[in-house]
Amino acid sequence: MAIEEKRQFTRISLVAEAKLSQGNQTWLGQVADISFKGVLINSQTPFTFDSNETVIADIFFENNTSIRIKVKEAHNNDLSYGFNFLEFNEDWMMKLRNIIMDNLGTDLSIIKPIKEKLN
């Protein structure tokens, strides 16, 4: 079975900026892709955060919508960092759902797993 087939959530490529914060340090990056489980962020410089601690991610989308969420590093490869979302609430999940639908159209199959996360 291919890795992509195991994914519960569809990854969406879109244009968004990210600001990561930990303590009094911040780092900037570009969102490579996002799903309801996490986000992949690319950077031009290395992030020097403590990977054992949570990070606050502010993600700014083209339509002037943003979400703020606690994340934890899942993996990194050179200057690409994968983060898992640590909290799930209806407000940011609905914002993200709307952004994804704006980028993909009305394919509701990609948002089906949202109900499981909220329950």
C-alpha positions in Angstrom: 0.0 0.0 0.0 1.4 3.4 -0.9 1.9 6.0 1.8 -0.6 8.4 0.2 -3.3 5.7 0.5 -2.8 5.6 4.2 -3.5 9.2 4.7 -6.7 10.0 6.5 -6.7 13.7 5.4 -6.0 15.0 1.9 -3.1 17.4 1.6 -3.9 20.7 -0.1 -1.2 22.8 -1.8 -2.0 26.5 -1.5 -0.3 29.9 -1.0 0.0 30.9 2.6 2.6 32.5 4.9 3.4 31.0 8.3 4.9 32.5 11.4 6.1 30.1 14.1 6.6 31.2 17.7 8.2 29.6 20.7 8.9 31.7 23.7 10.2 35.1 22.5 11.6 33.7 19.2 9.8 33.7 15.8 10.4 32.2 12.4 8.8 32.8 9.0 8.1 30.3 6.3 5.8 29.4 3.4 3.1 26.7 3.6 3.9 23.9 1.2 0.7 22.0 2.0 -1.9 21.7 4.7 -4.4 19.1 5.8 -6.7 18.7 8.8 -3.9 16.8 10.6 -1.0 19.2 10.1 1.0 21.5 7.9 4.3 21.4 5.9 6.3 24.6 6.1 9.3 25.5 4.0 11.9 28.0 5.1 14.9 29.7 3.6 16.7 29.5 6.9 16.8 26.8 9.5 14.2 26.9 12.4 16.0 26.7 15.7 13.1 25.9 18.0 13.1 23.2 20.7 11.5 20.3 18.9 10.4 18.7 22.2 8.2 21.7 23.0 5.0 23.0 21.3 5.1 25.8 18.8 2.4 28.4 18.0 1.7 28.5 14.3 0.0 31.5 12.7 -1.0 30.7 9.2 -2.0 33.6 6.9 -4.0 32.8 3.8 -4.5 34.9 0.6 -8.1 35.8 1.5 -7.0 37.6 4.7 -8.1 34.7 6.8 -5.7 33.3 9.4 -5.6 30.5 11.9 -3.5 30.2 15.1 -2.9 26.7 16.4 -0.5 24.8 18.7 1.7 22.4 16.7 4.5 20.0 17.3 7.2 19.1 14.9 6.6 15.6 13.3 9.6 15.6 10.9 12.0 17.9 9.1 14.1 17.5 5.9 16.6 20.1 5.2 14.4 23.3 5.2 11.0 21.6 5.2 9.3 21.1 8.5 6.2 19.0 9.1 4.0 19.8 12.0 1.1 18.0 13.6 -1.8 20.0 14.9 -2.2 19.5 18.7 -5.7 20.9 19.2 -8.9 20.7 17.3 -11.8 23.2 17.6 -14.7 23.9 15.4 -13.8 27.5 14.7 -10.4 27.0 13.0 -11.5 23.7 11.4 -14.4 25.5 9.7 -12.1 28.3 8.5 -9.7 25.7 7.1 -12.6 23.8 5.5 -13.7 26.9 3.7 -10.2 27.7 2.5 -9.8 24.2 1.2 -13.2 24.3 -0.5 -12.2 27.6 -2.1 -9.1 25.9 -3.5 -10.6 22.6 -4.5 -14.2 23.3 -5.2 -17.0 21.5 -3.5 -15.5 18.0 -3.2 -17.0 17.2 0.3 -15.2 13.9 0.5 -12.1 15.7 1.7 -13.8 17.1 4.7 -15.6 14.0 5.9 -13.1 13.2 8.6 -13.7 16.6 10.3 -16.7 15.2 12.2 -14.5 12.4 13.6 -12.0 14.9 14.9 -14.7 17.1 16.5 -16.4 14.2 18.2 
